[in-house]
Every structure is written in C-alpha cells, then in structure tokens.
Amino acid sequence: MLDVEFYNVKALYRRAQAYMETYDYELTELDIKKALETDPQNREVKSIHKTLKQLEAESNKRDAKLYTNMFAQMANDCSIQTKIEKVEKNEKDGVMGMELEKEDQLKI
C-alpha cells in the first residue's frame, strides 16, 4: 500500500507498530513522523508516538546500565592486570637483584 500511497496514515501507523514490536525504533520514528506530517491531529499516531518515546527512554536506561557495568568490569580487569604486571616485575627485579648480589659476593 505504501508503494502506491506514500503517505497513507493507516499503513504508516501499522508499519510503525510492526517496527516497534521488532524493537526497530529508528524506523518506527520515521513512519510516525511521516504519519504526523500527513495528519497531525491523529490520536492513534500521537499515542504510538508517546509509547515510542517511553520505550526509547527505557531502552536508553538499560543500555546505560549495561555499559556502566561493562566499563566497570573492564576497569576492574585492567587494575587486576596492572597489579599482576607489577608483582611479576617486582619478582623479576628481585631475582635479578639476587643474581647481582651473588655476582658481587663471588667477586669478593
């Protein structure tokens, strides 16, 4: 239907609903905007637009929480890796220090 009538409000509304069900919020937004351009007073389109905004806000909160946890874990892993590297370096320096002491004792 949208091939023939590019701005068919009912078809845009239904397709926006389908996009929303598949979590494709960008395409949902495009169809809602086209529908509102054609019929800015349409209650159903306004309602789905409000629902979309709520879903996007919830999705953004989930994403923020996910990335916060992810980066916290990465920072924790990096700090652990840094500590391991320091311990390994200290152990290596300690072994080399002992070897130098042995060489010094042998020279005496």
C-alpha positions as CSV (number, residue, x, y, z in Angstrom):
1,M,0.0,0.0,0.0
2,L,2.8,2.4,0.8
3,D,4.3,1.9,-2.7
4,V,1.2,3.4,-4.2
5,E,0.3,5.9,-1.4
6,F,3.5,7.0,0.2
7,Y,1.7,9.0,3.0
8,N,-1.1,6.6,3.8
9,V,-1.5,7.3,7.6
10,K,-3.2,4.0,8.4
11,A,-0.4,2.0,6.6
12,L,2.3,4.0,8.2
13,Y,0.7,3.5,11.6
14,R,0.5,-0.2,11.2
15,R,4.1,-0.5,9.9
16,A,5.3,1.6,12.8
17,Q,3.5,-0.8,15.2
18,A,5.3,-3.7,13.5
19,Y,8.7,-2.0,13.7
20,M,8.0,-1.3,17.4
21,E,7.4,-5.0,18.0
22,T,10.8,-5.8,16.5
23,Y,12.5,-3.1,18.6
24,D,13.4,-1.1,15.5
25,Y,12.8,2.3,17.0
26,E,14.5,4.3,14.3
27,L,12.2,3.0,11.5
28,T,9.3,3.4,13.9
29,E,10.1,7.0,14.4
30,L,10.4,7.7,10.7
31,D,7.0,6.2,9.9
32,I,5.4,8.1,12.8
33,K,6.9,11.4,11.7
34,K,5.5,10.8,8.1
35,A,2.1,9.9,9.5
36,L,2.1,13.0,11.7
37,E,3.1,15.2,8.7
38,T,0.1,14.0,6.9
39,D,-2.4,14.0,9.8
40,P,-1.0,15.9,12.8
41,Q,-4.3,15.5,14.8
42,N,-4.5,11.7,14.5
43,R,-4.9,10.4,18.1
44,E,-3.7,6.9,17.3
45,V,-0.5,8.1,15.8
46,K,0.1,10.6,18.7
47,S,-0.5,7.7,21.1
48,I,2.0,5.4,19.4
49,H,4.5,8.3,19.3
50,K,4.2,8.7,23.1
51,T,4.6,4.9,23.6
52,L,7.7,5.0,21.4
53,K,9.2,7.8,23.4
54,Q,8.7,5.8,26.6
55,L,10.2,2.6,25.1
56,E,13.2,4.6,23.9
57,A,13.7,6.1,27.4
58,E,13.6,2.6,28.9
59,S,15.9,1.2,26.3
60,N,18.4,4.0,26.9
61,K,18.3,3.4,30.7
62,R,19.0,-0.3,30.1
63,D,21.8,0.5,27.7
64,A,23.4,3.0,30.2
65,K,23.3,0.4,32.9
66,L,24.7,-2.3,30.7
67,Y,27.6,-0.1,29.5
68,T,28.3,1.2,33.1
69,N,28.6,-2.4,34.3
70,M,30.7,-3.4,31.3
71,F,33.1,-0.5,31.7
72,A,33.3,-1.0,35.5
73,Q,34.3,-4.7,34.8
74,M,36.8,-3.6,32.2
75,A,38.4,-1.1,34.6
76,N,38.5,-3.8,37.3
77,D,40.1,-6.3,35.0
78,C,42.7,-3.6,33.9
79,S,43.5,-2.8,37.5
80,I,44.0,-6.5,38.3
81,Q,46.2,-6.9,35.2
82,T,48.3,-3.9,36.3
83,K,48.7,-5.4,39.7
84,I,49.8,-8.7,38.3
85,E,52.3,-7.0,36.0
86,K,53.7,-5.0,39.0
87,V,54.1,-8.2,41.0
88,E,55.7,-10.0,38.1
89,K,58.1,-7.1,37.6
90,N,58.9,-6.9,41.3
91,E,59.6,-10.7,41.3
92,K,61.8,-10.4,38.2
93,D,63.6,-7.4,39.7
94,G,64.0,-9.4,43.0
95,V,65.5,-12.4,41.1
96,M,67.8,-10.1,39.2
97,G,68.8,-8.3,42.3
98,M,69.7,-11.6,44.0
99,E,71.8,-12.6,41.0
100,L,73.7,-9.4,41.1
101,E,74.3,-9.9,44.9
102,K,75.6,-13.4,44.2
103,E,77.9,-12.0,41.5
104,D,79.2,-9.3,43.9
105,Q,79.8,-11.9,46.6
106,L,81.7,-14.1,44.1
107,K,84.0,-11.2,43.1
108,I,84.9,-10.7,46.7
